[in-house]
């Protein structure tokens, strides 16, 4: 049935080509235009002049601005820093959790996994909002620490980068635990038994056998955290303060507050370029994982 | 096994405490009589009452539910087609590029999807006059694009682990491929379709960033209303709303869990 087969491939392919790939061409195009006070707020790239003459006017000014104005460089660096540190924190918290679930008795695993997924089904926005109540000056955390006597003055956590890290790690932890668990549960136990027979202690077994074998899962999970956090808007906007400058929030401001679509588009283009490398890395490891399985 | 690893147990307990502390605090404070969110003023359900009278919020919730339902149904159809193509048509042209295009929305920052789709819609309107303005339709198109990726992943893994002997037997007995698909393949992957539908529904209900870009005046979704009321200052009504959402989700998960458990028991 070559006819049906072609249709099967073509329908989702065309949808994604039109609504996912094509839009980035428009981002690239708008990033090369000049801002205007009109609707839509940018000048046309191709202008037909009289006598059928067509001129194309490319404006590289937006990119020059990104390069020259330290604000944009700081935002890009801020995003890289938050994404990198959060990924490492997620790994430190998430690896032991994924390992613990994989080691749990088999009838415990499904409920434990469900508990990881459950927060994911409730609203992301509302879960981030909950942290405001916990982190603010007279919030639950400060009340608790004051009651414990650990501190005698409330800590200012909300609207600092600490709050952003807490919010990001909290929101993206499940994205790391799930793929990591999927890798850990498939590991071959015979190698561990062989190592144990040869006298390796549990810690040694973990470091030389489990850890290296789980690296594809570590990488896949890290990318699922790193890439979306780079463009994160809600968390820095609600929990962050003046010391957290991130590219996603800046894009939002340029787009909605300053109505500068060309600059917002050139920021998006730069972000896309930065993200292509991690994405290719992830695809590469995914394919390796699929080949190993199959 | 876990008895031998007290540190792992500790890591799990601390991890789950971290995941659930904010959710529990929301539920508890939704019954707080005080307007100040973190000062306990006695048990009360007044915020639930006020929530029920919040006209703009209810309208936005209804809009979100409509979009989410349509989105989930469309995403399941497209995602299933994509999954079938990816698992069964490895030699077909376009296989590789479909694989890349389906994975990319899973990791693409939402703000990029929203911005790029808005620019596309503006350009399309300019050239074809469609879609006219922005509203429910453009939000729906945007949501289907990113949520079909999740459906594809779920259905794909189900298809990859499926025993194909039943399909082959039916084909050997002379059934047409489409008949085989509807009478054998579809029932076998139905749980994955259900899970995919629910996930697509939730993703759509939850999305603030993409919808903000591609919506127009008159099409406000629930997250947009929540976001603006959170920005204006913390409103205890949001706690009540959160609690209702959590209760609905917990109930749905419980029912699914029990039915899955029963099914496994029957099979065992």
Contacts between the chains, C-beta under 8 A, distances in Angstrom:
chain1	res1	chain2	res2	distance
A	1	B	177	5.6
A	4	B	177	6.8
A	4	B	178	7.6
A	5	B	89	5.8
A	5	B	92	6.1
A	6	B	92	7.6
A	8	B	81	5.7
A	8	B	84	5.8
A	8	B	85	5.0
A	8	B	89	6.7
A	9	B	85	4.5
A	9	B	89	5.8
A	9	B	92	5.2
A	9	B	93	7.6
A	9	B	94	5.1
A	9	B	95	7.3
A	9	B	98	6.6
A	10	B	94	7.6
A	11	B	78	6.9
A	11	B	81	5.3
A	12	B	78	5.2
A	12	B	79	7.6
A	12	B	81	4.9
A	12	B	82	3.7
A	12	B	85	6.4
A	12	B	98	6.5
A	12	B	102	7.4
A	12	B	148	7.1
A	12	B	152	7.7
A	13	B	85	7.7
A	13	B	94	5.2
A	13	B	97	7.2
A	13	B	98	5.1
A	13	B	101	7.3
A	15	B	78	5.8
A	15	B	144	7.7
A	15	B	145	7.1
A	15	B	148	7.4
A	16	B	82	8.0
A	16	B	98	7.2
A	16	B	101	4.0
A	16	B	102	6.7
A	16	B	145	7.1
A	16	B	148	8.0
A	17	B	101	7.0
A	19	B	117	6.8
A	19	B	120	7.3
A	19	B	141	6.1
A	19	B	142	7.5
A	19	B	144	7.7
A	19	B	145	4.3
A	20	B	101	5.9
A	20	B	104	6.8
A	20	B	105	6.1
A	20	B	113	7.8
A	20	B	145	5.6
A	21	B	101	6.4
A	22	B	120	6.1
A	23	B	113	8.0
A	23	B	116	3.5
A	23	B	117	5.2
A	23	B	119	6.2
A	23	B	120	4.0
A	24	B	116	5.4
A	26	B	116	6.6
A	26	B	119	4.0
A	26	B	120	5.3
A	26	B	123	5.4
A	27	B	112	8.0
A	27	B	115	6.7
A	27	B	116	4.8
A	27	B	119	5.8
A	29	B	119	7.9
A	30	B	119	5.5
A	40	B	122	5.2
A	93	B	11	7.7
A	93	B	15	5.9
A	93	B	18	7.3
A	94	B	15	7.6
A	96	B	7	7.5
A	96	B	8	6.1
A	96	B	11	3.5
A	96	B	12	7.6
A	96	B	15	7.5
A	97	B	11	5.9
A	97	B	12	5.8
A	97	B	15	4.4
A	99	B	8	6.5
A	100	B	2	7.2
A	100	B	5	7.3
A	100	B	8	4.0
A	100	B	9	6.9
A	100	B	11	5.7
A	100	B	12	4.4
A	101	B	12	7.3
A	103	B	1	5.1
A	103	B	2	6.5
A	103	B	5	6.5
A	103	B	8	6.3
A	104	B	1	6.7
A	104	B	2	5.7
A	105	B	1	6.3
A	105	B	2	7.2
A	108	B	2	7.9
A	112	B	12	7.3
A	114	B	253	6.6
A	114	B	257	6.6
A	115	B	16	6.1
A	115	B	19	7.5
A	116	B	19	7.4
A	118	B	249	7.1
A	118	B	250	7.4
A	118	B	253	6.2
A	119	B	19	5.4
A	119	B	20	7.3
A	119	B	23	6.4
A	121	B	202	5.4
A	121	B	249	4.6
A	121	B	252	8.0
A	121	B	253	7.0
A	122	B	23	6.8
A	122	B	242	7.3
A	122	B	245	5.6
A	122	B	246	5.2
A	122	B	249	5.4
A	123	B	205	7.4
A	123	B	206	5.3
A	123	B	223	7.2
A	123	B	226	7.5
A	123	B	242	6.9
A	123	B	245	5.7
A	124	B	206	5.3
A	125	B	206	7.1
A	125	B	208	5.5
A	125	B	223	5.3
A	125	B	226	5.6
A	125	B	227	6.1
A	125	B	230	7.5
A	126	B	26	7.0
A	126	B	226	6.7
A	126	B	238	6.7
A	126	B	241	7.3
A	126	B	242	4.4
A	126	B	245	6.9
A	127	B	22	5.9
A	127	B	23	6.8
A	129	B	226	7.6
A	129	B	230	5.1
A	129	B	234	7.6
A	129	B	238	6.4
A	129	B	242	7.8
A	130	B	22	3.6
A	130	B	23	6.7
A	130	B	25	6.0
A	130	B	26	4.9
A	130	B	242	7.3
A	131	B	22	5.7
A	132	B	230	7.6
A	132	B	234	6.2
A	133	B	25	6.2
A	133	B	26	7.6
A	133	B	29	6.8
A	133	B	37	5.1
A	133	B	38	5.7
A	133	B	234	6.8
A	134	B	21	7.2
A	134	B	22	6.2
A	134	B	25	6.2
A	136	B	38	7.5
A	138	B	38	5.9
A	138	B	39	7.9
A	139	B	38	5.5
A	140	B	25	6.0
A	140	B	38	6.1
A	143	B	38	7.1
A	170	B	18	6.6
A	170	B	19	7.3
A	170	B	22	7.2
A	173	B	15	7.6
A	173	B	18	7.7
A	173	B	19	6.9
A	174	B	19	7.8
A	223	B	107	6.4
A	224	B	106	7.5
A	224	B	107	6.3
A	227	B	107	4.2
A	227	B	108	7.4
A	227	B	109	6.9
A	228	B	107	6.2
A	228	B	108	7.6
A	228	B	109	5.2
A	228	B	110	7.3
A	230	B	109	6.1
A	231	B	108	7.9
A	231	B	109	2.3
A	231	B	110	6.9
A	231	B	111	4.7
A	231	B	112	5.8
A	232	B	109	6.9
A	233	B	110	7.4
A	233	B	111	5.3
A	233	B	209	5.6
A	234	B	208	6.4
A	234	B	209	6.8
A	234	B	227	7.8
A	238	B	230	6.6
A	238	B	231	7.7
A	248	B	109	6.2
A	248	B	111	4.8
A	251	B	111	5.7
A	251	B	115	6.7
A	252	B	111	6.6
A	255	B	115	6.6
A	255	B	213	7.7
A	256	B	212	7.9
A	261	B	119	7.6
A	264	B	115	6.4
A	265	B	115	7.1
A	265	B	119	7.0
A	268	B	111	7.8
A	268	B	112	5.6
A	268	B	115	5.3
A	268	B	116	6.9
A	271	B	109	7.2
A	271	B	112	6.6
A	272	B	112	6.5
A	275	B	107	7.9
A	275	B	108	7.8
A	275	B	109	7.6
A	279	B	104	6.9
A	279	B	107	6.3
A	282	B	103	8.0
A	282	B	107	7.0
A	283	B	100	6.8
A	283	B	103	6.6
A	286	B	103	7.4
A	294	B	160	8.0
